[in-house]
């Protein structure tokens, strides 16, 4: 129940990768037969991923993951600008791969605007419209939020950014392979994605760069990936990414329908069975199979530990940092109080989950909440 964190490697993906881990071990920059075999594996994968995104293969740059793709997009584009001082815009609920990059750039002289979201976690188009400035160079808004599953109106946001003369980037790590993502339809200039979120291997990602978008390299040393990402390519990982993309394109409709049904069943029943429950994220425009909730008067880490003991893997919006529990920046951006945000949980379903899995969670989780509330000083009976 934690597929938004990562997904298991699809057996077909492993089968496609295996020759490049053993027999076809050539360096794709070599001109001999074995090297060219590795090169062909990379280019086939590029074509497979391009079909999933409705992009051209030569618009895709392979990276080590979504974080590197985000950083290449943000820093690579801004370094083509004449100097710092430009306005750059992102949202309050971005992944730290984007937020930390923007915070760093703010210290380097860029004018950083952090857009608020509404109570469902949506960046409202008029909010971006009002924030645009004549010197806005870049807007980066994620497609689907990893914690609350909300799908952003990217097409509208990109259109507004373009009308203001800005370049638009979206972190689509959570959406690619799970819902339709058409870069032409969305009209984005750059888009980041990652293999391990769609049943591919860890350690490989991709950045889509629309033709005509200028970027400078972040890694020096070779001419790989159109001189934008030096270093010998992760051939098995890239091949696996391509195969995962192929499978996702063929199974997306069926998988999304299955996950939407299970997720709605889980959401509805948890809300009925557990009082003082808050669904976080947009109730309609959300990733299929993504369930995120806050349970009042409990603490997320305790829930996770007890679920883990019961064999249920989930995640929480709270993270233990230096011995202190701090609520998620995403949940706080929704306007939730700290004590409520502490009781967050994310149950993100995948292809292999069944109704039996959902039934088991419905059997176990309400009892855990009841037990934790009985022990909690925040239970509303004189506590805080």
Residue pairs with C-beta under 8 A, 6 or more apart in sequence:
1 312
1 313
1 314
1 347
1 348
1 349
1 353
1 357
1 361
2 313
2 314
2 315
2 346
2 347
2 348
3 289
3 348
3 349
3 350
3 353
4 146
4 149
4 174
4 197
4 287
4 290
4 315
4 346
4 348
5 315
5 348
6 196
6 197
6 202
7 196
7 197
7 198
7 199
7 200
7 350
8 199
8 350
8 352
9 199
9 200
9 201
9 240
10 199
10 200
10 243
10 244
10 247
12 243
12 247
13 199
13 200
13 201
13 240
13 243
13 244
13 247
14 240
16 239
16 240
16 242
16 243
17 201
17 236
17 237
17 239
17 240
17 243
18 236
20 38
20 41
20 235
20 236
20 239
21 236
24 34
24 37
24 38
24 41
24 235
25 34
25 38
26 32
26 33
26 34
26 35
26 36
26 37
26 38
27 35
27 38
27 232
28 35
28 36
28 38
28 39
28 41
28 42
28 232
28 233
28 235
29 35
29 39
29 222
29 224
29 232
30 36
30 38
38 233
38 235
41 235
41 238
41 239
42 62
42 233
42 235
42 238
42 239
43 57
44 239
44 242
45 238
45 239
45 240
45 241
45 242
45 243
45 245
46 57
46 60
46 62
46 238
46 242
47 57
47 242
48 242
48 243
48 245
48 246
49 55
49 60
49 193
49 206
49 241
49 242
49 245
50 56
50 57
50 59
50 60
51 245
51 246
51 249
52 176
52 177
52 181
52 245
52 246
52 248
52 249
53 60
53 176
53 181
53 182
53 183
53 191
53 193
53 208
54 182
54 183
54 184
54 185
55 183
55 184
55 208
56 211
58 211
58 226
59 183
59 208
59 209
59 210
59 211
60 206
60 207
60 208
60 209
61 69
61 72
61 206
61 207
61 209
61 225
61 226
61 228
61 229
62 204
62 205
62 206
62 225
62 229
62 233
62 234
62 238
62 241
63 69
63 72
63 204
63 205
63 206
63 207
63 229
64 203
64 204
64 205
64 234
65 194
65 196
65 202
65 203
65 204
65 205
66 95
66 97
66 171
66 173
66 192
66 193
66 194
66 197
66 205
67 97
67 205
68 205
69 192
69 193
69 194
69 205
69 206
69 207
70 95
70 97
70 98
70 101
70 140
70 169
70 171
70 192
71 97
71 101
71 218
72 207
72 215
72 218
72 228
72 229
73 140
73 169
73 190
73 192
73 207
73 209
73 215
74 88
74 98
74 101
74 102
74 105
74 138
74 140
74 169
75 101
75 218
76 215
76 216
76 217
76 218
76 228
77 137
77 138
77 167
77 169
77 190
77 213
77 214
77 215
78 86
78 88
78 105
78 110
78 137
78 138
79 216
80 214
80 215
80 216
81 137
84 105
84 108
84 109
84 110
85 109
85 110
85 111
85 135
86 110
86 111
86 135
86 136
86 137
86 138
87 110
87 111
87 112
87 113
87 133
87 135
87 136
87 137
88 102
88 105
88 110
88 111
88 112
88 113
88 136
88 137
88 138
88 139
88 140
89 112
89 113
89 114
89 115
89 128
89 131
89 132
89 136
89 138
89 139
89 140
89 161
89 166
90 98
90 99
90 102
90 112
90 113
90 114
90 115
90 139
90 140
90 141
91 114
91 115
91 116
91 117
91 123
91 141
91 142
92 114
92 115
92 116
92 117
92 329
92 330
92 333
93 117
93 121
93 142
93 145
93 147
93 148
93 150
93 329
93 330
93 333
94 102
94 140
94 141
94 142
94 171
95 142
95 146
95 171
95 173
97 171
98 140
98 142
98 171
99 329
102 110
102 112
102 114
102 140
103 112
105 112
106 112
111 133
111 135
113 131
113 133
113 136
115 123
115 127
115 128
115 131
115 141
116 127
116 333
117 123
117 124
117 333
117 334
118 124
119 334
119 335
120 150
120 281
120 282
120 283
120 285
120 334
121 145
121 148
121 150
121 280
121 281
121 282
121 330
121 333
121 334
122 150
122 152
122 153
122 282
122 285
123 141
123 152
123 153
123 157
125 153
125 156
125 157
125 160
128 139
128 141
128 157
128 160
128 161
129 160
132 160
132 161
132 164
132 166
133 164
134 165
136 161
136 164
136 165
136 166
137 166
137 167
138 166
138 167
138 168
138 169
139 157
139 158
139 161
139 166
139 167
139 168
139 169
140 168
140 169
140 170
140 171
141 152
141 154
141 157
141 168
141 170
142 152
142 170
142 171
142 172
142 173
142 174
143 151
143 152
143 154
143 170
143 171
143 172
143 174
143 175
143 181
143 191
144 150
144 151
144 152
144 172
144 174
144 175
144 178
144 179
144 287
145 152
145 174
145 281
145 330
146 173
146 174
147 280
147 281
147 292
147 317
147 328
147 330
147 331
147 344
147 346
148 280
148 281
148 282
148 286
148 290
148 292
148 330
148 331
148 334
148 346
149 174
149 281
149 282
149 286
149 287
149 290
149 291
149 292
149 348
150 281
150 282
150 285
150 286
151 175
151 179
151 282
151 285
151 286
151 287
152 170
154 170
154 186
154 188
155 185
155 186
155 187
157 168
158 168
158 170
158 186
158 187
158 188
158 189
159 187
161 167
161 168
162 168
162 187
167 189
167 190
167 213
168 187
168 188
168 189
168 190
169 188
169 189
169 190
169 191
169 192
170 186
170 188
170 190
170 191
170 192
171 192
172 181
172 191
172 192
172 193
173 192
173 193
173 194
173 197
173 205
174 197
174 287
175 181
175 287
176 191
176 193
176 194
176 197
176 198
176 248
177 193
177 197
177 198
177 199
177 244
177 245
177 248
177 252
178 197
178 198
178 248
178 252
178 255
178 256
178 287
178 288
179 252
179 256
179 287
179 288
180 252
181 191
181 193
183 191
183 208
183 210
188 208
188 210
189 209
189 210
189 213
190 207
190 208
190 209
190 210
190 213
191 207
191 208
192 205
192 206
192 207
192 208
193 205
193 206
193 208
194 204
194 205
194 206
195 201
195 202
195 203
195 204
195 205
195 206
195 237
195 240
195 241
195 244
196 202
196 203
196 204
198 244
198 245
198 248
199 244
199 247
199 248
199 351
200 237
200 240
200 241
200 243
200 244
200 245
201 236
201 237
201 240
201 241
203 234
203 237
204 234
204 237
204 238
204 240
204 241
206 241
209 215
209 228
215 228
216 228
217 227
217 228
217 229
217 230
218 228
218 229
219 229
219 230
219 231
220 230
221 230
221 231
222 230
222 231
222 232
223 230
224 230
224 231
224 232
224 233
225 233
248 255
251 351
255 288
255 351
256 288
257 288
258 289
258 351
259 288
259 289
259 349
259 350
259 351
259 353
260 288
260 289
262 289
262 349
262 353
262 354
262 355
262 357
262 358
263 288
263 289
263 290
263 291
263 349
265 355
265 358
266 291
266 347
266 349
266 358
266 361
266 362
267 279
267 291
267 293
269 358
269 362
270 277
270 291
270 293
270 362
270 365
270 366
271 277
271 279
271 293
273 362
273 366
274 295
274 365
274 366
274 369
276 295
276 296
276 297
277 293
277 294
277 295
277 296
278 293
278 294
278 295
278 296
278 336
278 340
279 292
279 293
280 292
280 293
280 294
280 317
280 331
280 334
280 336
280 344
281 290
281 292
287 348
289 348
289 349
289 350
289 353
290 346
290 348
290 349
291 346
291 347
291 348
291 349
292 317
292 344
292 345
292 346
292 347
293 344
293 345
294 317
294 331
294 336
294 340
294 341
294 343
294 344
294 345
295 303
295 343
295 345
295 369
296 339
296 340
296 343
296 378
296 380
297 343
297 372
297 373
297 376
297 378
297 379
297 380
297 383
298 342
298 343
298 369
298 372
298 373
298 376
298 378
299 318
299 325
299 342
299 343
299 372
299 376
300 316
300 317
300 318
300 342
300 343
300 344
300 345
301 316
301 318
301 320
301 325
302 372
303 314
303 316
303 343
303 345
303 365
303 368
303 369
303 372
304 314
304 315
304 316
304 345
306 368
306 371
306 372
307 313
307 314
307 364
307 365
307 368
310 364
310 368
312 360
312 361
312 364
312 365
314 345
314 346
314 347
315 345
315 346
315 348
316 344
316 345
316 346
317 327
317 328
317 330
317 331
317 341
317 344
317 345
317 346
318 325
318 326
318 327
318 328
318 341
318 342
318 344
319 325
319 326
319 328
325 342
327 336
327 338
327 341
327 342
327 344
328 341
328 344
331 340
331 341
331 344
332 338
332 341
339 378
339 384
347 361
349 357
349 358
373 379
376 383
377 383
377 384
378 384
